[in-house]
Amino acid sequence: MKLVWLAAWGAGALAPAAGAQTLAQQLLAGYDAVQSVSCEVRRDTETVGGNSARALSRVYFQKPDRLHVENVTPVQRRIVADGETFFSYIEGDPKGFSRPVSQLNEEMTIQLRKIPGTAMDHLLKIGDAPETVLPAAEGFPVRRGYEKGRLFVVLSMDPENRLARIEFFDSPEMKNRTAQYDYSAFQPAAGGAVIPCLHRGVLWSGGVETRETVRISNLAVNQPVPGSLFVAGPFFEGVDFVDDFGNIYE
């Protein structure tokens, strides 16, 4: 679902922002104390009147740039990043994909550095975009807007000052909403930050409505993660890797 509409984001979102002055930057800075996360992720996607799918994953994350993801459905796929090199392999494919972390594209870098269960991917794409103060709405006393690329993004905070909704519009006039994410079931993380364990998303595109529900379970923050999970070799015995997805099936 995300891949359909995230292409509308502008480039340069990873540029560092000084001072954490906007709400988006403050939210990102709030996760500085989170050094590691492990959890299970269930993602259910449904196109209204159409197909549905479920993806199940086990995720281990550790700063900097260490990640281990085991997808068990709908395909068996494993991702391992050891801090310097990224590896990905789908069971049954002739080859896997691997590239130095420093050479990953923007979207892959964001997914690598996003703390699991959070909305950090959206916040990172907002980057240092100028902030617009928006009127409060029912249940959302603080709202801020950001014009980025071909999107206008709205962050809404709940009365407990937690990021509870992100909306996407095709212009600052906010007449045509293209996507929305609602976050709930918050659990404390570290340093005052929280991680929402329930995400409900809706995408409107080409007259078709797609719904996505993400559930985070068995969440552990700043707990020891075995270093062996970030050593790629034992998980990819006999797998040849290429540095271009287009070369996997050649």
C-alpha positions as CSV (number, residue, x, y, z in Angstrom):
1,M,0.0,0.0,0.0
2,K,2.7,2.5,0.9
3,L,4.6,2.0,-2.3
4,V,1.7,3.2,-4.3
5,W,1.5,6.7,-2.9
6,L,4.9,7.3,-1.3
7,A,6.4,8.0,-4.7
8,A,4.8,11.4,-4.5
9,W,7.3,12.5,-1.8
10,G,10.0,14.9,-2.8
11,A,13.7,14.0,-2.8
12,G,16.1,15.2,-0.1
13,A,14.0,14.1,2.8
14,L,17.0,12.7,4.7
15,A,18.8,16.0,5.0
16,P,19.4,16.7,8.7
17,A,17.3,19.4,10.4
18,A,18.8,21.6,13.1
19,G,17.3,22.3,16.5
20,A,14.2,20.0,16.3
21,Q,12.1,23.1,16.0
22,T,9.1,21.7,14.1
23,L,6.7,19.1,15.5
24,A,8.0,16.5,13.0
25,Q,11.6,17.1,14.1
26,Q,10.6,17.0,17.8
27,L,8.9,13.6,17.3
28,L,12.0,12.3,15.5
29,A,14.3,13.5,18.2
30,G,12.1,11.9,20.8
31,Y,13.2,8.5,19.5
32,D,16.9,9.1,20.2
33,A,16.8,7.0,23.4
34,V,15.5,4.0,21.5
35,Q,18.5,1.9,20.6
36,S,17.0,-1.5,19.9
37,V,13.6,-3.0,19.2
38,S,12.3,-6.5,18.6
39,C,8.7,-7.3,17.8
40,E,6.3,-9.3,15.6
41,V,4.3,-7.5,12.9
42,R,1.0,-8.6,11.3
43,R,-0.1,-6.5,8.3
44,D,-3.6,-7.1,6.8
45,T,-4.4,-5.4,3.5
46,E,-7.9,-5.3,2.0
47,T,-9.1,-3.6,-1.2
48,V,-12.8,-2.8,-0.7
49,G,-14.7,-5.2,-2.9
50,G,-11.5,-6.9,-3.9
51,N,-8.6,-8.9,-2.6
52,S,-7.1,-9.3,0.9
53,A,-3.6,-10.3,2.0
54,R,-1.8,-10.9,5.3
55,A,1.9,-10.5,5.9
56,L,3.6,-11.8,9.1
57,S,7.1,-10.8,10.1
58,R,9.6,-11.0,13.0
59,V,11.8,-7.9,13.3
60,Y,15.0,-7.1,15.2
61,F,16.4,-3.6,15.0
62,Q,19.5,-2.1,16.5
63,K,21.2,1.2,15.9
64,P,23.2,2.0,13.8
65,D,21.9,0.2,10.6
66,R,21.5,-3.3,12.0
67,L,18.3,-5.0,11.0
68,H,17.0,-8.6,10.8
69,V,13.5,-9.2,9.3
70,E,12.1,-12.7,8.7
71,N,8.9,-12.6,6.6
72,V,6.9,-15.9,6.8
73,T,3.9,-14.9,4.6
74,P,2.9,-14.2,1.9
75,V,6.5,-15.1,0.8
76,Q,9.4,-16.3,2.8
77,R,11.9,-13.5,2.8
78,R,14.8,-12.6,5.0
79,I,16.6,-9.3,5.4
80,V,19.9,-8.8,7.3
81,A,21.8,-5.6,7.6
82,D,25.0,-5.8,9.7
83,G,25.7,-2.0,10.0
84,E,27.7,-1.8,6.7
85,T,26.0,-4.1,4.2
86,F,22.3,-4.9,3.4
87,F,21.2,-8.4,2.3
88,S,17.8,-9.5,1.1
89,Y,16.7,-12.9,-0.2
90,I,13.3,-14.4,-1.1
91,E,13.2,-18.2,-0.7
92,G,13.3,-19.9,-4.1
93,D,14.7,-17.0,-6.0
94,P,17.9,-17.7,-8.1
95,K,19.8,-14.8,-6.4
96,G,19.5,-12.3,-3.6
97,F,20.1,-8.6,-3.4
98,S,23.0,-7.0,-1.5
99,R,24.5,-3.5,-1.4
100,P,26.5,-1.4,1.0
101,V,24.3,0.6,3.3
102,S,26.0,3.8,2.0
103,Q,24.7,3.0,-1.5
104,L,21.1,2.2,-0.7
105,N,18.5,4.5,-2.2
106,E,16.5,6.9,-0.1
107,E,13.5,4.7,0.4
108,M,15.5,1.7,1.5
109,T,17.7,3.8,3.8
110,I,14.5,5.1,5.5
111,Q,13.1,1.6,5.9
112,L,16.4,0.5,7.4
113,R,16.6,3.3,9.9
114,K,13.0,3.5,10.8
115,I,12.3,2.2,14.3
116,P,9.8,-0.7,13.9
117,G,6.2,0.1,14.8
118,T,6.7,3.9,14.5
119,A,5.7,6.5,11.9
120,M,9.3,7.5,11.5
121,D,9.3,6.8,7.8
122,H,6.8,9.5,7.2
123,L,8.5,11.9,9.6
124,L,11.9,11.4,7.9
125,K,10.3,12.2,4.6
126,I,8.9,15.5,6.0
127,G,12.5,16.4,6.8
128,D,13.0,20.2,7.2
129,A,9.9,21.2,5.3
130,P,8.3,24.4,6.6
131,E,5.6,24.0,9.2
132,T,2.0,25.4,9.1
133,V,0.0,25.7,12.3
134,L,-3.5,24.3,11.7
135,P,-6.7,24.7,13.7
136,A,-7.4,22.1,16.3
137,A,-9.9,19.4,15.4
138,E,-12.1,17.2,17.6
139,G,-9.8,14.9,19.5
140,F,-6.7,16.6,18.1
141,P,-5.7,19.7,20.0
142,V,-2.4,20.1,18.1
143,R,-2.2,19.9,14.3
144,R,0.7,20.8,11.9
145,G,0.9,20.8,8.1
146,Y,3.9,20.3,5.8
147,E,4.1,20.9,2.0
148,K,6.5,18.3,0.6
149,G,6.8,17.3,-3.0
150,R,3.3,16.8,-4.5
151,L,1.8,16.2,-1.0
152,F,0.6,18.2,1.9
153,V,1.0,16.2,5.1
154,V,-0.9,16.8,8.3
155,L,0.3,15.5,11.7
156,S,-2.3,15.4,14.5
157,M,-1.6,14.9,18.2
158,D,-4.0,13.5,20.7
159,P,-4.8,15.1,24.1
160,E,-1.9,13.1,25.6
161,N,0.5,14.7,23.1
162,R,1.0,11.5,21.0
163,L,1.1,11.3,17.3
164,A,-2.3,9.8,16.6
165,R,-3.1,10.6,12.9
166,I,-1.2,11.4,9.7
167,E,-3.2,12.6,6.7
168,F,-2.0,13.1,3.1
169,F,-3.6,15.6,0.7
170,D,-2.8,16.6,-2.8
171,S,-2.6,20.3,-2.0
172,P,-2.4,22.7,1.0
173,E,-6.1,23.4,0.5
174,M,-6.8,20.0,2.0
175,K,-9.8,19.3,-0.3
176,N,-8.7,15.9,-1.6
177,R,-7.3,13.5,1.0
178,T,-5.4,10.6,-0.6
179,A,-4.4,8.6,2.5
180,Q,-4.7,8.5,6.3
181,Y,-3.1,6.6,9.1
182,D,-4.5,6.4,12.6
183,Y,-2.3,5.2,15.5
184,S,-3.4,3.8,18.9
185,A,-2.6,1.1,21.5
186,F,0.5,3.1,22.6
187,Q,3.2,1.5,24.6
188,P,6.1,3.3,26.3
189,A,9.4,3.0,24.6
190,A,12.3,5.0,26.1
191,G,13.1,8.6,26.9
192,G,9.4,9.5,27.0
193,A,8.7,8.2,23.5
194,V,5.9,5.8,22.7
195,I,5.3,3.2,20.0
196,P,1.8,2.6,18.6
197,C,1.0,-1.1,18.4
198,L,-2.1,-0.6,16.2
199,H,-2.0,1.3,12.9
200,R,-5.1,1.6,10.7
201,G,-4.5,3.1,7.2
202,V,-6.7,4.0,4.3
203,L,-5.6,4.8,0.7
204,W,-7.8,6.3,-1.9
205,S,-6.4,6.0,-5.5
206,G,-8.1,5.8,-8.8
207,G,-11.6,5.3,-7.2
208,V,-10.4,2.3,-5.2
209,E,-10.2,2.3,-1.4
210,T,-7.5,0.1,0.2
211,R,-7.4,-0.5,3.9
212,E,-4.4,-1.6,5.9
213,T,-4.2,-2.7,9.5
214,V,-0.8,-3.3,11.2
215,R,-0.6,-4.9,14.7
216,I,2.6,-4.9,16.7
217,S,3.0,-7.7,19.3
218,N,5.7,-9.0,21.6
219,L,7.4,-5.6,21.7
220,A,10.7,-5.2,23.5
221,V,12.6,-2.0,23.6
222,N,16.3,-1.5,24.5
223,Q,16.5,-5.2,25.5
224,P,19.6,-7.3,24.5
225,V,19.5,-8.5,20.9
226,P,21.8,-11.4,19.9
227,G,24.6,-10.1,17.7
228,S,24.4,-13.3,15.7
229,L,21.1,-12.1,14.2
230,F,23.1,-9.4,12.3
231,V,25.7,-11.8,10.8
232,A,24.4,-12.6,7.3
233,G,26.5,-15.6,6.4
234,P,24.8,-18.4,8.3
235,F,21.3,-17.3,7.0
236,F,22.3,-17.2,3.4
237,E,24.4,-20.3,2.8
238,G,24.8,-21.0,-0.9
239,V,23.0,-17.8,-2.0
240,D,24.6,-15.6,-4.7
241,F,23.9,-11.9,-4.4
242,V,23.7,-9.1,-7.0
243,D,23.6,-5.4,-6.4
244,D,20.7,-4.7,-8.8
245,F,17.1,-6.1,-8.3
246,G,16.9,-6.4,-12.1
247,N,19.7,-8.9,-12.2
248,I,18.2,-11.4,-9.7
249,Y,16.4,-13.4,-12.4
250,E,19.0,-13.2,-15.1
